[in-house]
Amino acid sequence: DEKVMGMNIGLFYILEELKKNPSTELLIKVLVMTSKIEKQRGSIISLNKERLKIISDLVPVTYKEAICS
């Protein structure tokens, strides 16, 4: 599906930026984008799945920041 592929491309660029500049805003964008892909009954491409692993290191800090903001 072209829509899912487009979302995967967008997710790729968000993950690239998140790797360079971790922020709560980018983390939320990643979570929203992955949710949208799943709602379209699509799947996240393997390259993005690999890049999603960096989120596990970021979640504790950014989750706390998101709750406080």
N, C-alpha and C positions, 0 to 999 in steps of 0.2 A: 504494500500500500504506500502510495506516494506521501501521504500525510504523515504516516509513522516514520518513514525514512527522513522526511524533513525535520521531524521532532528529534530524531536520533542525531542528525547533523547539528541542530541547535544545542542538544545536550552535550555533544562532543566539545563545542566551543565554550560552553559554560564550564565544563569540567577542566578544560585547559586553563581558563582564567582562574578557577578556584585553586588549581595547583600553584599558580603564580602568586595569587593574592587571596588567601583564605578569608572569607567574611560570612557573616550570618546571612546577608542578602543572597549571596551566590549559593549558599547551602540550601536555602529555601527554594531558590529557582530550580536547583537540581531535583529536590524532592517533588516539586510540582510537576516538572517535566517528566520524571519517571512515572508519576501517577497518571499523567495524561496519556502516556504511551500505553500503559497497562489498561486504561479505560477504553482505548481504541482496539483492545484485544491484540495489540502488537507486541513485539518483543524488542528488548534492548540489544543492540548489536554487541558482539563479543568485545570489540575494542572499547566500547563504553563500559561494559561490565568490568573489564580490567581496571579502568580508570576510577570506577565507583569505589574501589577498595580504599582509596585515600580518605573517603568520608569517615570511615570508622575511627580514624585518628582525630578528626575534626569535631565529631558529634558531641562529645562531652563538653567541650569549651563553648562551642557555638550554641548548643542547646541551652546551656545556662544563661548565655547572653540573650537569647531569644525570649526566654521566660521573663527576664528582668526588664526587657524593653517594651 
